[in-house]
């Protein structure tokens, strides 16, 4: 373990112990966050799966009713009805905070309309075109339900990956590095302590020998 940038002192030893505790506590917090995010991810994935299944059914229904309308009334009449019913969708986009993440939601207004709201009356258009319009607008409404949920699922999934990378960095790099440096500091301090003890013993022995020699000289 390289100690080029770390002074082997008792202050550094205490500092490393504090850093290790802080990092270990951080790992526990991050693991708790990851577990909660994974639970959130699974719940949202299940919800989105059900919504997508409904969207696929509505899409197939919209395609089928549109095909029937074109076969019975002709493509020109279907297109004319579509132009007459064209409008801007009334949508409100908002965000909510979940585990510190900004997740989006779309509030929808009057996506599925009556024939009168589309600018046509029941007597002005055929039942096939009305049914095709209803099916298409229901599909669009379901699509607007799914879109933000799919985006939110990607955001939560990316956050899970980020948290996992932080946990791995702490467990596989920072904590082993700090622990290795702490062991090295402790070993250096132990060696210094043994050297200091040996040095003091030598000094003490020299003093004792000098005192003994002085006493022997005085007796002679």
C-alpha positions in Angstrom: 0.0 0.0 0.0 1.5 3.3 -1.1 1.7 5.9 1.6 3.2 8.7 -0.4 0.4 11.2 0.4 -0.4 9.9 3.9 1.7 10.7 7.0 1.9 7.7 9.4 0.8 9.6 12.5 -1.7 8.8 15.2 -3.8 11.7 13.9 -4.0 10.1 10.5 -4.8 6.7 12.1 -7.8 8.3 13.9 -8.8 10.2 10.8 -8.8 6.9 8.7 -10.9 5.2 11.4 -13.4 8.0 11.2 -13.4 7.9 7.3 -13.9 4.2 7.3 -16.9 4.5 9.7 -18.3 7.3 7.6 -17.9 5.3 4.3 -19.4 2.1 5.9 -22.4 4.1 7.1 -22.7 5.6 3.6 -22.8 2.1 2.1 -25.6 1.1 4.5 -27.6 4.2 3.6 -27.1 3.6 -0.1 -28.0 0.0 0.1 -31.3 1.0 1.9 -32.0 3.5 -0.9 -31.2 1.0 -3.6 -33.6 -1.5 -2.0 -36.3 1.0 -1.8 -35.7 2.1 -5.4 -35.7 -1.5 -6.6 -39.1 -2.0 -4.9 -40.4 1.2 -6.6 -38.9 0.0 -9.9 -40.6 -3.4 -9.7 -44.0 -1.9 -8.8 -43.8 0.7 -11.6 -42.7 -2.0 -14.1 -45.7 -4.2 -13.2 -48.1 -1.2 -13.6 -46.6 -0.2 -16.9 -46.8 -3.8 -18.2 -50.5 -3.9 -17.5 -51.0 -0.4 -19.1 -49.0 -1.5 -22.2 -51.1 -4.6 -22.6 -54.2 -2.4 -22.5 -52.6 0.0 -25.0 -51.8 -2.9 -27.4 -55.4 -4.0 -27.2 -56.7 -0.5 -27.8 -54.2 -0.1 -30.7 -55.4 -3.2 -32.4 -59.0 -2.1 -31.9 -58.3 1.3 -33.4 -56.6 -0.2 -36.4 -59.5 -2.6 -36.9 -62.2 0.0 -36.7 -60.3 2.4 -38.9 -60.0 -0.4 -41.5 -63.7 -1.1 -41.4 -64.5 2.7 -41.7 -62.3 3.0 -44.8 -63.7 -0.1 -46.3 -67.3 1.0 -45.7 -67.1 4.8 -46.2 -64.0 5.2 -48.2 -60.6 6.7 -47.4 -61.6 10.2 -48.6 -64.6 10.4 -46.1 -62.4 9.1 -43.3 -59.7 11.7 -44.0 -62.3 14.5 -44.3 -63.8 13.6 -40.9 -60.3 13.5 -39.4 -59.5 17.0 -40.7 -62.8 18.3 -39.3 -62.1 16.8 -35.9 -58.5 18.1 -35.7 -57.7 20.0 -32.5 -55.0 20.7 -29.9 -54.8 18.3 -27.0 -55.4 19.8 -23.5 -52.5 18.5 -21.5 -50.9 19.6 -18.2 -47.4 18.3 -17.5 -46.4 18.2 -13.8 -43.6 16.6 -11.8 -43.5 14.9 -8.4 -40.5 14.1 -6.2 -39.9 10.4 -5.4 -36.6 9.6 -3.6 -35.2 12.9 -4.8 -36.1 12.1 -8.4 -38.2 14.4 -10.5 -40.8 12.1 -12.1 -43.3 13.4 -14.6 -47.1 13.0 -15.0 -49.6 14.2 -17.6 -53.0 15.4 -16.7 -55.4 14.9 -19.7 -58.6 16.7 -20.5 -61.3 15.7 -22.9 -59.2 13.3 -25.0 -62.2 11.1 -25.9 -65.0 13.3 -27.3 -68.5 12.9 -28.4 -69.3 13.3 -32.1 -70.7 16.8 -31.4 -67.5 17.8 -29.7 -65.6 16.7 -32.8 -67.5 19.2 -34.9 -69.8 16.6 -36.4 -73.2 15.2 -35.4 -74.4 11.7 -35.3 -76.5 12.3 -38.4 -73.5 13.9 -40.3 -71.1 10.9 -40.1 -71.5 7.2 -40.2 -71.4 4.9 -37.2 -68.2 3.3 -38.6 -66.4 6.6 -38.5 -67.7 7.5 -35.1 -66.5 4.1 -33.8 -63.1 4.5 -35.4 -62.8 8.0 -33.9 -63.7 6.7 -30.4 -61.2 3.8 -30.7 -58.4 6.1 -31.9 -59.0 8.7 -29.1 -59.1 6.0 -26.5 -55.8 4.7 -27.8 -54.3 8.2 -27.7 -55.5 8.7 -24.1 -53.9 5.4 -23.1 -50.7 6.4 -24.8 -50.6 9.5 -22.8 -51.0 7.4 -19.6 -48.1 5.1 -20.6 -45.6 7.7 -21.9 -44.7 9.4 -18.6 -44.7 6.1 -16.7 -42.3 4.6 -19.2 -40.0 7.7 -18.9 -40.3 7.5 -15.1 -39.3 3.9 -15.2 -36.2 4.7 -17.1 -35.3 7.5 -14.6 -35.7 5.1 -11.6 -33.8 2.4 -13.3 -30.9 4.8 -14.1 -30.9 5.9 -10.4 -30.6 2.3 -9.3 -27.6 1.9 -11.5 -26.0 5.1 -10.2 -26.5 4.0 -6.6 -25.1 0.5 -7.4 -22.0 2.1 -8.9 -21.5 4.2 -5.8 -21.9 1.2 -3.5 -19.4 -0.7 -5.6 -16.9 2.2 -5.6 -17.1 2.4 -1.8 -16.9 -1.4 -1.2 -14.3 -2.2 -3.9 -12.1 0.8 -3.9 -12.4 3.4 -1.1 -13.0 1.1 1.9 -10.2 -1.4 0.9 -7.8 1.6 0.3 -8.6 3.2 3.6 -8.3 0.0 5.5 -5.0 -0.8 3.8 -3.6 2.6 4.6 -4.8 2.3 8.2 -3.1 -1.1 8.6 0.1 0.4 7.1 -0.1 3.4 9.5 -0.7 1.1 12.5 2.3 -1.1 11.5 4.6 1.9 11.1 3.5 3.3 14.5 4.1 -0.1 16.1 7.6 -0.3 14.6 8.3 3.2 15.8 7.1 2.3 19.2 9.3 -0.8 19.3 12.3 1.2 18.1 11.6 3.9 20.7 11.3 1.3 23.5 14.5 -0.3 22.3 16.3 3.1 22.2 15.1 4.0 25.7 16.3 0.6 27.0 19.7 1.2 25.5 19.9 4.7 27.0 18.8 3.3 30.4 21.4 0.6 30.2 24.1 3.1 29.2 23.1 5.2 32.2 23.1 2.2 34.5 26.5 1.1 33.2 28.0 4.6 33.5 26.6 4.8 37.1 28.0 1.4 37.9 31.4 2.3 36.5 31.4 5.6 38.4 30.6 3.7 41.6 33.4 1.2 41.0 35.9 4.0 40.4 34.9 5.7 43.6 35.4 2.5 45.6 38.9 2.0 44.1 
